[in-house]
Amino acid sequence: AAKSSIDIYSCAGKLIREIQWEKGTIKGLGWSEDERLLVITQDGTVRSYADLQGDFTPFSLGHGAEEHGVQSCKFWATGFAALLGDNTVVTVTRYDEPRPHVLAAPPPGEVVSWAVIAPEHTSSRSVEVILAIDKTIYVTDAAECEDRQLEAGPFRHIGVSPNGKFIALYTDDGKVWVISSDFQDRFSEYNSKVKTPPRDLQWCGNNAVALAWEDEVHLVGPNGAATEYFYNSFVHLIPDVDGLRALTNDVCEFIQKVPEASEEVFRLDSTSPGSVLLDAVEQLEKKSPKADDNIQLIRPNLDEAVDLCIRAAGQEYSVHWQKQLLKAASFGKSVLDFYNSDDFVDMTESLRVLNAVRFFEVGLPLSYDQYIRLTPERLVQRLVNRQDYLLALRVSEYLHLPVDRIYVHWARQKVRTSTLNE
């Protein structure tokens, strides 16, 4: 208990790595998109841990960080921003050659909350930082700091949507505003009617905003419509590109907007070609002549129905429904004279890989969209980082990817953990 450590777990709660910590108070802890762990201490020292091992590259933020102290940090896919005690904002945009830069100085005063807009979403292509000071909001970048002339502050929370187009603000009187990132348009307002401000505010994809108190979450959608979730223990929100992970002592849940393909196929009384095709394959299993009636009904749109079932299969986590939708696509395909099967084959391969890595012993519960964005090569690298060498080899061989880097990593790991002499 006397020694501090940073513990890294899989999403299924399996301990992957324990890093001993003796370096002072941590003010920032975050991940880059290539799974690099960044640890920032109060005096501005940064440690960058690659591939989930205990080896790190250190660098210093400088720019008065040691003197004024780091207050907090915000991360994006390829960099981070650190807020210092004198309201200076220092950014690091690359980890291979870290060069800390100072943004234009915001005015003095307590920073109630702040957020970053990643460089890929800004017109200047450099990072922008949004700071809530007093009753208004300031936006600072490398060139200037601009007052957005708002009056409803102090804003307790600021959240930027994954696509960088929307900003959510939590006002002092318990309301959530959703505005455009250029502060020109206001899209919706929601009154939480809760006296205590939430502990956290995060986006759920680009469609909804989640507010978290100790054990309840309000999910606010377009036009201020909201739904509430209640948990048995403390809940933490972790945003992702297409949804939101809710983490408690018991569960790791993924909340996302129902994908359009799933909605078209499974909606009650749906008459979409994909839905009719799924029904046809169920009739076929019962040896009912209705299967043929269904096919004739959607004959003009059969290729569209097959595409829809393939897309919907990718969005499913249940193996049963993956199989049913792919069976439906296969049945529809067999009736068509000409159909390019590439998408069907690709989806089947992707789902086999996804089901393998979602298994609790591996603990990588990726959605299909996250997998496509990550790429199979980088997924294999993540398996190698976790020392799941056999699965990494099997996935690589199955997808015809090169395997030499896996063997090199395995050999180096063997040498690193060996107790034999030189």
N, C-alpha and C positions, 0 to 999 in steps of 0.2 A: 504493500500500500504506500510505502514511502517513495517508491520510484514511479514517475509518470511514464506512460507509453501511449503511442498512437496505434490503435488497433484497426486493421482493415478487414472487413467482412464481405462475404458475398451477399447477394440479396436474399439468400435463404438462411443467413445467419451463421455461415461456416467461417471460422477464423482463417484468413489467408496469410496475414503477416502481422507481426507485432514489432513496432519500431520503438526502441527505448528513447526517452526524451529527457534531456537535461539542460536545455538551452534557454530557459526563461519562459515568460508568458506568451502564449500563442494568441495572435489577434486575427489571423486569417488562415483558413484551411480549405483548400479547394482543388478541383481537378481540371486538367486541360482535356481537349477532345482526344488526344492520343494517350490518355490514362496516365498522365504525369501528375504526381501529387505535389502540391505547392504548400509549404508551411511558412507563414510570415510571423515573425515575433515583434514584440513591442518596440524593440530598438531598430527595426528596419532590416534585420537579417532575413534573407530568404533561402530556404533549402528546397531544391527541386529534385524529387525522387523519381527516377525513371523505372519502368517495368516492375512496379510493386515490390522491388527489393529494398534492402536497407542502404544501398549506395546512393549518395546524393551529390549534387553540384551546388555549392553555396554562392550567393552574391549579395551585395548590399544595395538597398534602395538609395542611400545617400540623401541629398537635398534636404538636410535638416531632420531626417527621420529619427536619428539617434537623440537629438536634442528635444524635439517636440513629441516624439512617440507616435506610433501607429495606433489609430483609434479603431478602424475596421477596414475590411477588404471586400471587393466585389469581383467576381470572376466571369469571363466569357470563354468561348471555345479555345482561343489561342492566346489569351493574356489576362491581366488583372489590373485593377486600380486600387490604390491604398490611400485612405484619407488620414492625414496627419493631424496632430493636436492644434495646429494653427490654421486649419482649414485648407492647407495645401493638398492638392491631389497629384499623386505620382503614379504614372502608368508604365506598365511593361507589356510590350506587344509581341515579343518573341522570347522563347525560352532557350533556343540554341545559342543566340548571342544577346543576352539580356542587356538592354540599355535603358535604364529608367529615365523617363521624361516628365517634366513638371508641366501641368496645364495652367491656363490663365487663372490668376488668383481670384477666388470668390471673396465677397465681403466678410468681415468678422461677424461672429454671432454663432449661437448653437446650431449645429446641423441636426435637425430632428430626424430626417431619414434621407437616403440617397440611393441612386441606381445608376447603372451604366447602359449606354446604347453601344453595341459592338460596332467596330469599324465598317463591317460589311453592310450595315443598315443605315449609315449616315451619308449625307450628300457629299461631305468633305472627305470621306473615306478614312477619317481618323476617329478615334474613340471620343464619345461625348459623355459627360457626366452630369446628372441632374441632381441638384441639391435643394432640399427644403430648408430654408432659413427664415425665421420669423413667420410672417403671414404669406410669403410668396415663394416662388421657385426660381432658381438660377440654373442656367445651362452653360457649362464651361467646356471648351475644347482647347486645342493647342494655341489658338489665335486670340480668342476673346471670351469674356464671361458676360452673359446677357440675362437681364432681369425679365421674366415673363409676365410681370405685372398682375399676378393673381392676388385675391384678397381673402380667400376662404381658409387660409392656413391657421395654425401650423398643420402641415400634412404629415400624419404619423407613419404612413407607408407609401412607397412608390414602387410600382412594378412595370417592367417593359415587356411587351409580348415577344414571343420567340422570333416573329418576323420583323420586329422593330417598328411596326406601323402604329401600335397603340400603347398608351400609357394609362395605368390605373392609379388613382390617387385616393388615399383614405383620409377624409377630412376630420377635423377635430370634433365635429358634431355627429360622427358615426356614419357618414355617407361615403359611398364609393362612386367616384366619377371615372368614366372611361372616355379619354380624349385622344385625339390624333397626336402623333409624336412631334408634329410641328406646332402644337398648341393652338391650332386654328379652329378645330371642330370638336364639339362635345357630343358623344354618341348616346350615353345612357347614365342614369343615376340610380343608385340603390341605397335605401336606408336600412342599415342593419338593426336599428332600434336596440343596440346593445351599448350599455354605458362604458364598459371597459374596452379600450382599443384591442384589436386582435394581436396575437403574438407574431403572426406572419401573414403576408399577402403574396400570392404567387399566381402566375397565369397557368391555366390548364389548356395547353395548345394555344391557338389564336382566337378561341371562341368564348372562353369563360374565365372568370377570375375567382380564385379560391381564397377565403379568409379563414384562418385557423386560430381558434382559442385553445385552451388546454386539451379538451377532449371533444370538440365539435368543429365541423367545417361547414361554412356556407359557400355554395358554388353559385356564382352570379353570372347569368347568361345575358344575351342581348336584351335590350329594352328593360333591364332591371329585374327580369324574372329570376327567381332564386330557388334552390333546393338545399336541404340541410342534411348533413351526415353526422351521426353520433358514434363515438368510439368508447371502448372500455378503459383506455389508458391514454397517456400523453401522446399527441400526434405531431409528427414532423412532415412538412411538405417539401418534396424534391421535384422541381420542374424538369420536363423533358421536351423535346421538340414537338411531339404530337400529343402530349398529355401530362399527367401529374402523378407522381408516386406519393402515396400516403403511408408513412412508416410508423408503426406502433410497437409495443412490446410483443405483440402476438402476430401481426400480419404485415406484409408489404403488398399494398394494393396499387393497382394502376387504374386511374380514372381518365377516360378519354371520351370525346364526342363519338357517338356511334358512326362508324364510317358509312359513306353513302351506299356503297355496294351491299353492305350487310343490311342496311335499312330497306333497300329495294327488294332484297330476297326474302327477308324474314318479317317484314311489317305485316300486321294482321290484315287480311283481305287484300293483300297485294296482288295485282294482276300483271306485274312486270314479267317479261319473258323469262327472266332468270328464276323467278319464284315458281312459275308454271313448270319450268324444266326440272326444278328440284322436286316438285310434287310428282312429276312423271316418273322419275327414277324410284321414288317410294312406291308408286303403283306397280312399277315393273318388278320390284322385289316381292310384291304380293301376287305377282302373276296376273294382274288385272288388265283387261283390254283398255281401261281408261288411259294407260300410259301412252298408247298410240294416239288416242283422241287429243291428249295434251300436246303431243308433238305436232299434230296437224294444225292445232289452234295457233301455235307460235311459229309455224313453218317459215313465214316471210322474215321473222326476226331471230331465227335460230342461232346465227353466228353471234349476234349481240347477246343472246341468252348464255351462250357458252362462255363468252368473255366475262360476263357479269359473275357467273358462278366461280370462275378462276380467281377473279379479283376478291370476291367475298371469302373464298377459302383462305387467302393470304391473311385476312383480318381475324381469322378464328384462332383461339387458343385450345379449344377442345378438339382432340384428335378425331373423335366421332364425326363432328361437323365438317372438319377438313376433308375427311374421306367421303362423306355424303355429297359435298359440293363438287369434289373432283370426279366422283362417280357420275354426277349429273352432267358435268362438262364433257366427260368421256362418252356418255350415252348420246348427248347432243352432237358431238363431233362425229360419231360413227354414222349418224344419219345424213350428215352433210357430205356432198360430193367433194368439195374442195375446202380444206381448212388448214391453215398453217399452225402446226402443233407446238411451235417454239415456246410460246407463252405458257402453255400447259406443262411442258417438260421443265421449264425454268422454275415455275411455281412449285412443282412437285419436289424438285431438288432443294429449293429454298426452305420448304416446310420441313423436310427431313432434317436439314441442318438446324433450323430453329427449334424443333422439338428436342433435338439432342442437347442443345446448349441451355434450353429452358429447364431441363431436368434439375431437380433440387440439388443434386450432388455437384452440379456445375454452377447453377445459380446465376445465369445470365438471362433474365426474362425479357428479351428484346421483342418489340413489336416488329411487324414486317417492314413498316416505314423506317424504323430506326436501323434495321438490318441493311436495307438498301442504301441508306445514308452513310452507314458505317463502312460498307463494302466487305465482301468475304475475306479479302486479304487482311484487313485490320481486325476482323473478328478472330482469325487464326492467331494473329499476334497477341490478342487478349487472352486466348486460351494458353498460349506459350507463357505469357506473364504469370498465369495462375499455375504453371507447371502441369497443366493437363495435356501432356505431350502426346499421349496415345490418341486422344480425341482430336487434337490439332492435326495429327498425321492422317487420321481417317477422313476428317473433313477435307483436308487438302487433296488427298488422293481421289475422293469422291467428286470434288469440283475441279480436278485437274490443275491444281495450283502447285508451284514448286515447294519442295519439302526440305531443302538443304539447310535453311535458316533454323528450322525446328531442331535438327540434329546438332547444329553448332551450339544453340542455346542450351540444349540438354547436356552436352558434353562440358560446357563451361560451368553449368550448375553442379555437375558431378564433381569437378575439380574444386569448385568453391566450397562445397560442403564436406570435402574429403578430410579425414583425420590422419591420413598417411603423411609421412615426411616428404620432403621435396622430391 
